[in-house]
Amino acid sequence: MTDQPPPAAPSPGAETADIRISAAAAARIHALMEAENDSALMLRVTVSGGGCSGFSYGFDLERTTAEDDLLFEQHGVRVVIDEASLDLLHGSEIDYTDDLMAAAFTVRNPNATSTCGCGTSFSI
């Protein structure tokens, strides 16, 4: 990853990927930005091999982007996804749930044919 400042606007092609950010996810990202006193923070969503279903989601807060990243902006927050992960996330919604089981970012992925019970891994 390079130390590039985040792009000022959503990436070209972001509309065709149809990534949605729920109001709950946006509220949580806003809260994290306030807690860190850093309006440049973005939520990075990744997909990697692993987990009990084959692929697993990863979430991290970052200030920089890489050359192969696409930026999505909704509800005043930014989500960044690398091209390889985006191939597995087309049409997904990034959400945030806070219930008795856990408080975490989640992905509603229409491409997943099965998911594990914890919701952090999936198969296609």
Contacts in CASP RR format, 6 or more apart in sequence:
PFRMAT RR
TARGET T0000
AUTHOR 0000-0000-0000
METHOD contacts of the structure
MODEL  1
MTDQPPPAAPSPGAETADIRISAAAAARIHALMEAENDSALMLRVTVSGG
GCSGFSYGFDLERTTAEDDLLFEQHGVRVVIDEASLDLLHGSEIDYTDDL
MAAAFTVRNPNATSTCGCGTSFSI
1 64 0 8 1.000
1 65 0 8 1.000
1 66 0 8 1.000
2 64 0 8 1.000
2 65 0 8 1.000
2 66 0 8 1.000
2 67 0 8 1.000
3 64 0 8 1.000
4 64 0 8 1.000
4 65 0 8 1.000
4 66 0 8 1.000
4 67 0 8 1.000
5 40 0 8 1.000
5 63 0 8 1.000
5 64 0 8 1.000
5 65 0 8 1.000
6 40 0 8 1.000
6 42 0 8 1.000
6 63 0 8 1.000
6 64 0 8 1.000
6 65 0 8 1.000
6 71 0 8 1.000
6 78 0 8 1.000
6 80 0 8 1.000
7 65 0 8 1.000
7 71 0 8 1.000
9 71 0 8 1.000
9 73 0 8 1.000
10 71 0 8 1.000
10 72 0 8 1.000
10 73 0 8 1.000
11 69 0 8 1.000
11 70 0 8 1.000
11 71 0 8 1.000
11 72 0 8 1.000
13 70 0 8 1.000
14 70 0 8 1.000
14 71 0 8 1.000
14 72 0 8 1.000
17 70 0 8 1.000
17 72 0 8 1.000
17 81 0 8 1.000
17 86 0 8 1.000
17 89 0 8 1.000
17 90 0 8 1.000
17 91 0 8 1.000
18 90 0 8 1.000
18 91 0 8 1.000
19 72 0 8 1.000
19 79 0 8 1.000
19 81 0 8 1.000
19 86 0 8 1.000
19 89 0 8 1.000
19 90 0 8 1.000
19 91 0 8 1.000
19 92 0 8 1.000
19 93 0 8 1.000
19 94 0 8 1.000
20 74 0 8 1.000
20 91 0 8 1.000
20 92 0 8 1.000
20 93 0 8 1.000
20 94 0 8 1.000
21 29 0 8 1.000
21 72 0 8 1.000
21 74 0 8 1.000
21 75 0 8 1.000
21 77 0 8 1.000
21 79 0 8 1.000
21 93 0 8 1.000
21 94 0 8 1.000
22 93 0 8 1.000
22 94 0 8 1.000
22 95 0 8 1.000
22 96 0 8 1.000
23 75 0 8 1.000
24 95 0 8 1.000
24 96 0 8 1.000
24 97 0 8 1.000
24 98 0 8 1.000
25 43 0 8 1.000
25 77 0 8 1.000
25 94 0 8 1.000
25 95 0 8 1.000
25 96 0 8 1.000
25 105 0 8 1.000
26 74 0 8 1.000
26 75 0 8 1.000
26 76 0 8 1.000
26 77 0 8 1.000
27 96 0 8 1.000
28 96 0 8 1.000
28 105 0 8 1.000
29 41 0 8 1.000
29 43 0 8 1.000
29 77 0 8 1.000
29 79 0 8 1.000
30 76 0 8 1.000
30 77 0 8 1.000
32 41 0 8 1.000
32 61 0 8 1.000
33 39 0 8 1.000
33 41 0 8 1.000
33 77 0 8 1.000
36 61 0 8 1.000
38 63 0 8 1.000
40 63 0 8 1.000
41 61 0 8 1.000
41 62 0 8 1.000
41 63 0 8 1.000
42 61 0 8 1.000
42 62 0 8 1.000
42 63 0 8 1.000
42 65 0 8 1.000
42 71 0 8 1.000
42 77 0 8 1.000
42 78 0 8 1.000
42 79 0 8 1.000
42 80 0 8 1.000
43 59 0 8 1.000
43 60 0 8 1.000
43 61 0 8 1.000
43 77 0 8 1.000
43 78 0 8 1.000
43 79 0 8 1.000
43 80 0 8 1.000
43 94 0 8 1.000
43 105 0 8 1.000
44 58 0 8 1.000
44 59 0 8 1.000
44 60 0 8 1.000
44 61 0 8 1.000
44 62 0 8 1.000
44 79 0 8 1.000
44 80 0 8 1.000
44 81 0 8 1.000
45 57 0 8 1.000
45 58 0 8 1.000
45 59 0 8 1.000
45 79 0 8 1.000
45 80 0 8 1.000
45 81 0 8 1.000
45 85 0 8 1.000
45 89 0 8 1.000
45 94 0 8 1.000
45 105 0 8 1.000
45 107 0 8 1.000
46 57 0 8 1.000
46 58 0 8 1.000
46 59 0 8 1.000
46 60 0 8 1.000
46 81 0 8 1.000
46 82 0 8 1.000
46 85 0 8 1.000
47 55 0 8 1.000
47 56 0 8 1.000
47 57 0 8 1.000
47 58 0 8 1.000
47 84 0 8 1.000
47 85 0 8 1.000
47 88 0 8 1.000
47 89 0 8 1.000
48 55 0 8 1.000
48 56 0 8 1.000
48 58 0 8 1.000
49 55 0 8 1.000
49 56 0 8 1.000
50 56 0 8 1.000
50 121 0 8 1.000
51 116 0 8 1.000
51 120 0 8 1.000
51 121 0 8 1.000
52 116 0 8 1.000
52 121 0 8 1.000
53 114 0 8 1.000
53 115 0 8 1.000
53 116 0 8 1.000
53 121 0 8 1.000
53 122 0 8 1.000
53 123 0 8 1.000
54 121 0 8 1.000
54 122 0 8 1.000
54 123 0 8 1.000
55 88 0 8 1.000
55 121 0 8 1.000
55 122 0 8 1.000
55 123 0 8 1.000
55 124 0 8 1.000
56 120 0 8 1.000
56 121 0 8 1.000
56 122 0 8 1.000
57 105 0 8 1.000
57 106 0 8 1.000
57 107 0 8 1.000
57 120 0 8 1.000
57 121 0 8 1.000
57 122 0 8 1.000
58 120 0 8 1.000
59 104 0 8 1.000
59 105 0 8 1.000
62 80 0 8 1.000
65 71 0 8 1.000
65 80 0 8 1.000
66 82 0 8 1.000
68 82 0 8 1.000
68 83 0 8 1.000
68 84 0 8 1.000
69 80 0 8 1.000
69 81 0 8 1.000
69 82 0 8 1.000
69 83 0 8 1.000
70 80 0 8 1.000
70 81 0 8 1.000
70 82 0 8 1.000
70 83 0 8 1.000
70 86 0 8 1.000
71 78 0 8 1.000
71 79 0 8 1.000
71 80 0 8 1.000
72 78 0 8 1.000
72 79 0 8 1.000
72 80 0 8 1.000
72 81 0 8 1.000
73 79 0 8 1.000
79 94 0 8 1.000
81 89 0 8 1.000
88 109 0 8 1.000
88 111 0 8 1.000
88 124 0 8 1.000
89 107 0 8 1.000
89 109 0 8 1.000
89 111 0 8 1.000
90 111 0 8 1.000
91 109 0 8 1.000
91 110 0 8 1.000
91 111 0 8 1.000
92 107 0 8 1.000
92 108 0 8 1.000
92 109 0 8 1.000
92 110 0 8 1.000
92 111 0 8 1.000
93 107 0 8 1.000
93 108 0 8 1.000
94 105 0 8 1.000
94 106 0 8 1.000
94 107 0 8 1.000
95 105 0 8 1.000
95 106 0 8 1.000
95 107 0 8 1.000
95 108 0 8 1.000
96 103 0 8 1.000
96 104 0 8 1.000
96 105 0 8 1.000
96 106 0 8 1.000
97 103 0 8 1.000
97 104 0 8 1.000
97 106 0 8 1.000
102 118 0 8 1.000
104 120 0 8 1.000
106 119 0 8 1.000
109 115 0 8 1.000
109 122 0 8 1.000
111 124 0 8 1.000
112 122 0 8 1.000
112 123 0 8 1.000
112 124 0 8 1.000
113 122 0 8 1.000
113 123 0 8 1.000
113 124 0 8 1.000
114 122 0 8 1.000
114 123 0 8 1.000
115 121 0 8 1.000
115 122 0 8 1.000
115 123 0 8 1.000
116 122 0 8 1.000
END
